[in-house]
Amino acid sequence: MIAPAVPQKVIMADEKEPGGEGGDGEGGSAIAPRRSRKPLIIVGLGILVVGIVAFGIWFAHRDQVSTDDAYTDGNVVSIAPQVAGYVVDLRVDDNMHVHRGDLLVRIDPREYRAAYEQAEAQLAVAQAQLRQAQDELRIARVQYPAQLLAAEAQARAAQASLANATSQYERQHRVNPLATTQENIDVATSQKLATSANVEGARAQVRIARLVPEQIQQALDTVTERESQVKQAAAQLAQAGLNLGFTEIRAPSDGFVTSRSVQRGQYMAVGTTMFLLVTPQVWVTANFKESQLGRMRAGDPVDLRIDAYAGYRLHGHVQSIQHGSGARFSAFPAENATGNYVKIVQRVPVKIVIDRGLDPDRPLPLGLSVEPTVYFR
């Protein structure tokens, strides 16, 4: 017998048979589950928070600039002798505080005291010579006019004698030779010649005596010369007094002794630095980038943080901005016009004066690192 045909179940491609391979095998297709959006939301929130924080930081610091290229600065006075000699007295020590006018060092004064006394003697001699010249001037103003009058009187007397001798001479030559003698004629002739010579001599004396202005001027020039000598001697005495005073070296201002190199008994030449004197006035020199100076003005308030003292804050203000970058005033300034040019951000020194916050128990030596923050007004 022929068996009856059994009908088979046709499985469509888009149907899934339970328990069969089509459910999860390669031959079947499954619907993928929906991906979660939670990580994207977290990342977006994080970016938003960072943006808000960055904006807040920018907004809080938009009117201020700071730098770590800053240090304490001040006046440093170099103490050096103005006269050479051996140090006989030393009254300072390292880091010692001194007041203005205090005696610091004394140099052997004996040589300079002797020079001072010698200058005093030279001044006394010059003053005596001046007084003598002044007396001679007063005498000359009386003597020379009187000598002129006397010379003129002698000239008139000699002229009268010449007239008398001439008359006698003519009389002896007009009379009859038998009425006189040769001796009388010779006497008259000699008297005429003698009186003529006297007249010439008197006239010469008058010409000399008439130089009264020149003679008085000569005496006056002598007085002027003596006055110049007195001034010169007085200047030498003043210089000797200065040199004697320079043997005592005193503090030009209040300050602290630093870098001392002098010892008692040491010979010091003129201009040799013995030590440095740091004055109490301290300020801050901050080297800001040129891009930070656009809104900075003198008078802007500044907060200062000193690296040497944790938590120590000072307050000050911008006193001035240097008219030139630090590189421009260096020992070897850049020559940008030669070779290849590379642009470098320049730094400009800014002087910051400390207004308040100084603590006597926290000294500020020069060169301490400072972080200033300038607030634009």
Secondary structure, DSSP 8 states (H G I E B T S, - for coil): ------------TT---TTSGGGTSTTS---------HHHHHHHHHHHHHHHHHHHHHHHTTTEEE-S-EEEEEEEEEE--SS-EEEEEE---TT-EE-TT-EEEEE--HHHHHHHHHHHHHHHHHHHHHHHHHHHHHHHHHHHHHHHHHHHHHHHHHHHHHHHHHHHHHHHHHS-GGGS-HHHHHHHHHHHHHHHHHHHHHHHHHHHHT-HHHHHHHHHHHHHHHHHHHHHHHHHHHHHHHHHHHTEEE-SSSEEEES----TT-EE-TT---EEEEEEEEEEEEEEEGGG-SS--TT-EEEEEETTSTT-EEEEEEEEE-SS-TTTTSSS---TTSS-------EEEEEEEEEE---TTS---TT-BEEEEEE--
